[in-house]
Amino acid sequence: MLRVLLVGGGAVWRLGVKSLLEKTGEATVSLSEEEGTVEGKFDVVVFDAASSGDRWVEKALEIQRKYSGAALVAVLSRSTRDDLILALETGVRGFVQPGTDDGILIDVVRCVAQGNAFVSRAFLGGTEAVALPKGQHYPGLEQKLAQRLTEREKEILDLLTRGLANKEIAQALFITEKTVKNHLYRMFKKLGVQGRTQAAVFAMSLGSHKNKSLD
């Protein structure tokens, strides 16, 4: 049985998510307001990051200090790329938007409880949520990335992570859209990912585009 804590947000939000998770029979759910602390150990902490505005990463760190060992899931409407990277690097495991489909939210809790990461495509210009397999964003993968990708593939991954579509990538690099697709296909196989969203999350979790380069 998963031990889940819901932090922040309004009482209606907390009670709604509590009811949703407990209906599965897989979780016991406790509730906490923004400034409160609940005694006990938890597997997953879901917190309403949207209510913290631009301070949501700071709030995530505060929650993490309070509930060490729990996997954090942030519910937020929007985020800058740098904040998303920082949150990944500091241990937030899931990112979903308010109003996310009930089934997906349940999957997020299961996913992060198993040590995986879960990022909504909404933060990368898509509409669905995808899971990133356990271990695809831990130390050691930077070497894997550097060794497997060609310089052109690194350039394309960097642009992909910035949210550019295939046509825009082709224009930026003065190549054809078909060539971009061929590079993407080979790159996905090398990285062991299933599409552009997982590839972007892979790169973002390494923080590799901070310096506008994957070198």
C-alpha positions in Angstrom: 0.0 0.0 0.0 1.5 3.4 -1.1 1.6 6.1 1.5 0.7 9.4 -0.2 0.7 12.9 1.2 -1.1 15.8 -0.5 0.3 19.3 0.2 -1.1 22.7 -0.4 -3.8 23.8 -2.7 -7.4 24.3 -1.6 -9.3 21.8 0.6 -11.5 20.9 -2.4 -8.5 19.9 -4.4 -7.0 17.9 -1.6 -10.2 16.0 -0.9 -10.8 15.3 -4.6 -7.4 13.9 -5.2 -7.5 11.9 -1.9 -10.8 10.3 -3.0 -9.4 9.5 -6.4 -6.3 7.8 -5.1 -8.0 5.9 -2.3 -10.6 4.5 -4.7 -7.8 2.5 -6.4 -7.3 0.6 -3.2 -3.5 1.1 -3.7 -2.9 4.1 -1.5 -3.6 5.6 1.9 -3.7 9.4 1.7 -2.9 12.1 4.2 -3.5 15.8 3.8 -1.4 18.9 4.7 -1.8 22.6 4.3 1.1 24.7 2.9 2.7 25.4 6.3 1.7 22.2 8.1 3.8 19.2 8.7 2.4 15.7 8.9 4.2 13.1 11.0 5.2 9.8 9.4 7.0 8.5 6.3 5.5 8.8 2.8 6.3 7.1 -0.5 4.9 10.0 -2.6 4.2 13.6 -1.9 1.9 15.4 -4.4 2.0 19.2 -4.0 0.1 22.0 -5.6 3.0 23.9 -7.1 0.7 26.2 -9.0 -0.4 28.0 -5.8 3.2 28.9 -5.1 3.6 30.9 -8.3 7.2 31.5 -9.3 8.4 30.1 -6.0 7.3 26.6 -6.7 10.9 25.2 -7.0 11.7 26.7 -3.5 8.5 25.1 -2.2 9.5 21.8 -3.7 12.9 22.0 -1.8 11.1 22.8 1.4 8.8 19.9 1.1 11.7 17.6 0.2 13.5 18.6 3.4 10.4 17.9 5.4 9.7 14.5 3.8 13.1 13.1 3.0 12.9 9.9 0.9 9.5 10.6 -0.6 9.1 11.0 -4.4 7.7 14.4 -5.2 5.0 15.2 -7.8 4.5 18.8 -8.8 1.1 19.9 -10.1 1.7 23.2 -12.0 0.2 25.1 -14.9 3.4 26.2 -16.5 7.1 26.4 -15.9 10.3 27.8 -17.4 12.7 25.2 -18.8 15.4 26.2 -16.3 13.0 25.7 -13.3 12.0 22.3 -14.7 15.6 21.2 -15.0 16.4 22.5 -11.5 13.4 20.6 -10.1 14.6 17.4 -11.8 18.1 17.8 -10.5 16.8 18.4 -7.0 14.6 15.3 -7.0 11.1 16.2 -8.2 10.0 13.0 -10.0 6.7 14.0 -11.6 5.2 17.0 -13.4 1.5 17.2 -14.3 -0.9 20.0 -15.0 -4.1 20.8 -12.9 -7.0 19.0 -14.4 -4.9 16.1 -15.6 -7.0 13.0 -16.5 -7.7 10.9 -13.4 -6.1 7.8 -14.9 -2.9 9.6 -15.7 -2.6 11.1 -12.2 -2.9 7.6 -10.7 -0.3 6.4 -13.2 2.0 9.3 -12.1 1.8 8.2 -8.4 2.6 4.6 -9.3 5.4 5.6 -11.7 7.3 7.9 -9.3 6.8 5.4 -6.4 8.7 2.9 -8.4 11.6 5.3 -8.9 10.7 6.5 -12.4 10.1 10.1 -13.6 6.9 11.3 -15.2 6.7 14.5 -17.2 3.6 15.9 -18.9 4.1 16.6 -22.6 2.3 19.9 -22.0 5.7 21.2 -20.7 7.3 20.2 -23.9 4.8 21.4 -26.4 2.6 18.3 -26.5 -0.6 17.1 -25.0 0.0 13.7 -23.3 2.0 12.5 -20.3 4.9 10.1 -20.7 7.0 8.1 -18.3 10.7 8.1 -18.4 12.2 4.7 -17.4 14.1 4.4 -14.1 17.7 5.3 -14.5 17.5 7.4 -17.7 18.5 10.5 -15.8 21.1 9.5 -13.4 24.9 10.1 -13.3 26.8 8.1 -16.0 24.3 8.7 -18.8 26.1 11.9 -19.8 29.0 9.8 -20.9 26.6 7.5 -22.7 25.0 10.5 -24.5 28.4 12.0 -25.5 29.7 8.7 -26.8 26.7 7.7 -28.9 25.6 10.8 -30.5 27.2 12.5 -33.5 27.8 16.3 -33.5 24.8 16.8 -35.8 22.6 14.6 -33.5 23.6 16.7 -30.5 22.7 19.9 -32.4 19.3 18.4 -33.3 18.6 17.2 -29.7 19.5 20.6 -28.4 17.0 22.3 -30.7 14.4 19.7 -30.0 14.8 20.4 -26.3 14.2 24.0 -27.0 10.8 23.1 -28.4 11.5 23.4 -32.2 9.5 21.4 -34.6 11.2 19.3 -37.3 10.6 22.0 -40.0 12.2 24.6 -37.7 15.1 22.4 -36.9 15.7 21.9 -40.6 15.6 25.6 -41.3 18.0 26.4 -38.4 20.6 23.8 -39.6 20.1 24.3 -43.3 19.1 20.7 -44.0 15.9 19.1 -45.2 13.1 18.0 -42.9 13.6 14.4 -44.1 17.2 14.5 -43.0 16.1 15.8 -39.6 13.7 12.8 -39.3 16.5 10.4 -40.2 18.7 11.8 -37.6 15.9 11.7 -35.0 15.3 8.0 -35.8 18.9 7.1 -35.3 19.2 9.2 -32.2 16.1 7.6 -30.5 17.6 4.2 -31.1 21.0 5.2 -29.6 19.4 6.7 -26.5 16.8 4.0 -26.0 13.9 6.4 -26.0 10.5 6.1 -27.8 10.1 9.6 -29.2 11.0 13.2 -29.2 9.4 13.9 -25.8 11.4 11.2 -24.0 14.6 12.4 -25.8 13.9 16.0 -24.7 13.3 14.9 -21.1 16.4 12.8 -21.2 18.5 15.8 -22.3 16.8 18.2 -19.8 17.3 15.8 -16.9 21.1 15.9 -17.6 20.9 19.7 -17.7 22.8 19.4 -20.9 21.2 22.3 -22.7 22.0 24.8 -20.0 25.1 25.9 -21.9 23.3 25.6 -25.2 25.3 22.5 -26.0 25.3 18.8 -25.4 29.1 18.6 -25.3 
